[in-house]
Amino acid sequence: MSSCARALEGIRVVELGGALTNYCGKLFAELGADVILIEPPGGSDLRSQPPYADDEEGVEQSLGFFYRNTSKRSAVIDIESPSGAEVVRKLAATADMVLEDRPPGYLASVGLDPARLIEENPALVVTSITPFGQEGPYAQFAHADIVCMALGGMLWMGGYDDGPPVRAVGDQAYMAGSLFGAVSAMVALTHAEIRGEGQHVDVSVQEAVALGLENAAQYYDLECRIRRRFGGTQREAGFGVFPCADGHVFLLASGIGGNRFWANMVSWLLHEGVRGAEILEREGWGESDFMATDHAKAVFWDIFTAFAADRTKKDLYHDSQKWRVPLGPVNKPSDVLASAQLQDRGYFVDVEAFGRTIAVPGAPYKLSETPWQLGGAAPKLGEHSDEVLSEAGFGAAEIAELRREGVIR
């Protein structure tokens, strides 16, 4: 454990959320904030989602819940009961932020209206991460990650050009909402620290996804062109995913800066004595219109795949650097875990969980004076209920009565 101060040390977050907020809360927790995850009596929905450690179903076995909730504390409180809502109000009065993902209007219906919480704690930031935001015709619609991905436009961009859209693995839309939620919440917390004024931060996952479309919207707006997915096929000759001896590589020898790397690619293949590479020196090669033709793509495919067939991803990657050709290995999770670069930077960190020591992803940044730090494994269901309520001023007898009534666990 580091003796250095941590960036968000002293910040308290009360999290009333699940799939949409958990990653946001994790980001705060591992920068030093005290994040209290308030779970319903049956536990977070994520606790029941596979995959499970050792393929053993159980509320403490979900790998998805584990990943998104490391470094937090868990308190089980039934916020739909008047007593449970009162407990949460007292916790919010001691907090810097409430983080939630309930449907718009739900918190008000149980006596936890964001405006009321801010009135009782004027510097409080309430951050709501919902599929479509707090208002609008879709605000009350049911959701899933794939729905947010589709309505944000990103689903259209994934997959193969001759097939249906394909969703990226994991809850990427929800993660985008959590990331933008964390950024906007930090801005609001900074304002609260400077001015003493809290506020309600309204985050739309759909809008967060739409921000990832790069220039797709502008293509249509300016040129009436719909950008299409191309998946593993070549977008043009030398631009795409290609097989090699131990997997695949992604090659960007064309399509960047007027095909500025094309000559380097041809020189590399000629130097290696690749059969047919001399064809790539002929007139028309390197010109975008020709490179986009099926003929050019087919010719390049045959030449490059024959060259790559007996070469590994690692060999191609390092050789491409010598020739200044943009190429990257398509890494499997096992490749990422074994990456010499990530190992050198200490990216993966060990934590005790599921009866063993396991490696988990760290942070993609380093703070020299206020370091990131994994605070521990994800909490067991209700593991910290007593200590959280005690810190909020509840006595032992009150806690026992709340437990007897089923308000806490």
N, C-alpha and C positions, 0 to 999 in steps of 0.2 A: 504494500500500500504506500502510495506516494505521500510525503509530508508536505508537498506544495499545496497552496490553495487551489481550488478548482473553480473554473470559470463561473458556474452558476451556484456555487455554494451559498446557502442561505435562502435560496428560492424554494418555495413550497408549491407543489402542483397537486391539485385534487383532480384525478382523472375519472370521469364517469363515461367510459367508452370502451370500445372493443376494436374491431378490425380497422375502422377508419382512423382511430386516434392512437392506437397502441405504439406504433412506430414513432410518432411525434413525441409521446411521453418518454419513450426509451431514449431519444436524442437528448432530452432535458436531463434525465436521470444520470446518464453517463458523462455529463458535464458537471455533475455535482448537485443537481437539484434533488430535493426530497419529493419523489413522485409517489403519491398514495393512490393505488388503483382500487377504486370502489367497484366490487363485483356483486352481482345479484346473488340471491341464496343458492342458486344452482351453479354459479360460477360463470365466467365469461363464455360466450358462444365459441370462442376460439379454442377453449380447452377441450371441446368435443370434436375438433377437426383433425383428421389425419394429415400427414403421416405421424405415427407414434414411435417413440423410442422403443426399440426391440419389438415393434409391431404389437405392443400390449396397450389396448385401449384403456384410457383412464384420464381423470381430470389433471393428473400431474405428468402425463406422458406426451402431450401434444408438442411436437417440435415447432409448429408455427407459433403457438402461444409462448413457448419458451424463448424463441428468438426475439419476439417483439416486446418482451416484458422483463428482460434481465435488468437488474439494478433497482427494481421497484419494490414497494411494500404493498401487500394485499390486505384489504379489509372488506369483509362481506357485510353489506348493509342493504336492507330492503327499502329502497327509496320510495316505493309506492305506498308504504305505510306512513301515516303522519309522524310517528316517532322516528322512523328512519330518515324522512326528509328533514326533520329538525336536527338530527345528528349531522347530516351533510351541511346544513346551514351553518352550524357551529364550526365545522371544519373549514368551510369557505371563508368564514370570518378570520381565520388564522392564515389563509393562503394568499399567495400572490397571483395564482391563476387557477381557474377551473377549466378543464379540458373535457369536451363532451361531443358525442356523435348521435344524440337522439333525434328523432324527427322534429322539425320545427313545431314549437308549441307544447311538446311533451313535458319539458321541465316546468313550464308554467302550470301545467295541469296537475302536477304533484307538489306544487308550492315552492318550486325552485326556479322561478322566472329569473333569467339573467339580469334584467333591470333591477329586480328586488335584491339580488345578491350583491350587485354593485352599489346599490343604495346603502346596504348594511356594511359594506367594506369599500369605500370610495376609490381606493387604488387598485381594486381587483380587476384583472383581465379575464374575461370569459371567452374562450376560443371554441367555436362550434365548427366542426368539420362534418359536413353532410354531403350527400351525393350531388345535390343541385343548388345548395344555398338555402337561405332562410325564407325566400319568397319566390314567386313565379309559378307558372302552371304545373311544373314538375316537382315542386318542393316536397309534396307529400307522397310521391311515388315510391314504391318498393324498389330495391336496388340489389345489385351484385356487382362485383368488380368488373365482370365482362360487360355489364350494362353501361357502367361509367366509361369503360374503355371504348365501347361502341359509340355512345352518344357524344363523346369527346372527339371522335374522328380518328383515334389512333388505331382502332381495330382494322380499319380499312387499309392501313399501311402495312400490316403484317401478313406474311404468307407468301404464296407463290402466284405468279401472274396468271396462271391458267386454272386457279382453284379458288376456293372460298377464303375469306379472311381467317387468320389464325391468331389466337390470343397468346401473348407472351406468358411464360410460366410465372406463377406467383401473382400476388395481388398488386400488380404494378400501378393500377389506377389509384387504389387506396394508398399505396406508398407515396405517390405523387401528391395526393391531398395532405398526407402527414408532413411531407417535406415543406410544402408551401405553408402549411399550418404552423410549423415550427418557426419559419422565417418571419411570418406576419406576427406571430405571438411575441417573438423577441423584440420586434419593433414596438409593439404595444407595451410590453413590459418596460422597455427603455423610456418610453414616454411617461409611463406611470411613475417610474423612479425619479424622473426629472421634474414632472409637474404634479405628481400626486393624483393623477386623474386616470381612473380605470376606463375600460371600454369593452364593447362586445365585438369580437373579431369573427367575421362570417366567411368561412372558407367553402368553396364549391369544388368538389372533386372533378366534376365535368370540366370546369374551367381550368383546373390545374392540368388535366390531360390535354386540353386543347392547346395549352401553351407549348406542348412538346411537338406540335405539328411542323415546327420550323417554318418553311416558306410555302407549305402546301396551300394554305388559304390564299396567300398572295398570288400564287400561280393561277388559281382560278379567278381571283378578282381582277388581275391585270391582263391575263392572256386567255381566260376561259379554258384553261387546261387542267384536267384532273390528274394529279400525281398518282401513279399506280405502284402497287407492290411488285417487287421482282424476286423476293425470296432468294433462293439459292441459284437462280439463273443469272446470266450476265446481263447487266443493264446495257452495256456495250462491250465490245471486244476488250478484254483486259480489266473489266470492272465486275467483280462478283466473287462467289464462293467456288473454290476448286478443290477436288480431292487430291490427297497426297498419300504417302506410304502409311501414315498412322492417324489419318483423320482428314481434316480440311483446313484450308487457309483462306483468308479474305484478301483479295488483291485489288489494289487501286492504281493500276498502271495507266489508266485513262480516266477521263471524266473530271479531272481536276486541273484548273488553271490552263485551259486550252490544251489539255493532254501534255503537260509539261514534263511528265515522267516517262512518256512513251519511248523516247530515244534511249533512256537508261535501261528500260525493260528489254528492248531489242538488243542492245549491246551486251547485256547479261546473257541472254539466250545464245547469241552468236559466240561469245567467249566460251560457253559451255559446250559448243559444238552440237547444239540441238538440231535434229533433223527438221528441215523445213523452215527454220528461223529466218533464212534469207528472204523468204516471201514477205516478211513483215517490213522489209526496207523499201518495198515497191511503192509506186505512186498511189496515193489515196490513203495509205495506212497512216494513222495519226490524225486524220481529219474526222471530225465528229460525225458528220452525216454518213460517211462510209463505215465508221466503227460501229454505228448503231444497226447496221444491216445484219440479217440472219446469216448471210454468207461470211461476213467478217467474224462474227461471233463463233461460228462453227469452226472456221479455220484456226482461230486462236485457241479455242478449246482443245482441239486435237494436238496442237503443238505443245501447249503448256502442260496439259495433263500427262502427256508422254514424258516430259521432262520431270514432272513432280512425282511420278508414280513410285520411284525408288528413293525418294528423299523425304525426310521427316519434317514435321512442322517446325521443329527447332532449327534444323539445318536451313530450311528455306527462309525462316525469319532472319537469321544472322547473315546469310548471304545477301538477302535483299537490302540490308542496311549498308553493306559494302557498296552496292550498286545504286543506292539512293532510290529505291523503288518502294513505295508504301505497300507493305504486306504484313498481315498479322495472323498468328495462329488462332484457330477457332478452339478455344480451350474448353475442356470438360471440367466439371467441378473438381475432379481429382487433380487435374492439371493446375487449377488455381490454388488448391491447397498446397501443392508441391512447388509453387513458383519461387524461384530463388530470389526474385525481386521482393516479393511480399514477405518472405522469410527474413530477408536482410533488414527490412523496415519493422519487423515485429508486428505485422498486421494482425495475424491470428493470435488470440490470447486463450489461455487455458482457464477453465472453470470446472468446478466439481458439480456434476449433475448426473442423474440417472445411475448413480452408483459407480461412477467412474470419472476420470478426467477427460474432458472433451475440448476440442478447439472450436472457438466461435469467432466470427468476423469482428474486427475492432473498428476503429474510426479511420476514414480516408483523409485525415489531416492530423497534424501534430501542433500542439500549442506549447511553446517553450516554457511559459511561466505558469500557466493554468491548465495542466494536462488533462486529457481525456482519461477515463479510468472505468473499467468494468467493475460495477459495485457488487456483483454476485449473480447467482443463478436467478431465474424467474421464481417468484414467491409461490409457496404452496397456497391453496385456496384458504383465505381467511387467516393466514399465518400471523398477521400483525394487527388483527382487529382490536385486541385488548390494549396494546400499547398506543395505537392511533387514537382510540377514544380517551385513554388516560391523558394523553398530551392535549386533547381538546377540553379537558376539565371534567370529564366524567369520573365519578368515584367507582370503587369496586362493586358496591351494591347496585348502583345504577347500571353498570355493564352487565352484571349478572341478571338483572331484571329484563334488560333488552334482549339478552340471549334466551331467557325463558320464554319471552313473547315471540321469539322467532324473527326479531328485527335485525339481529346481527348473528354472526356465526364465528 
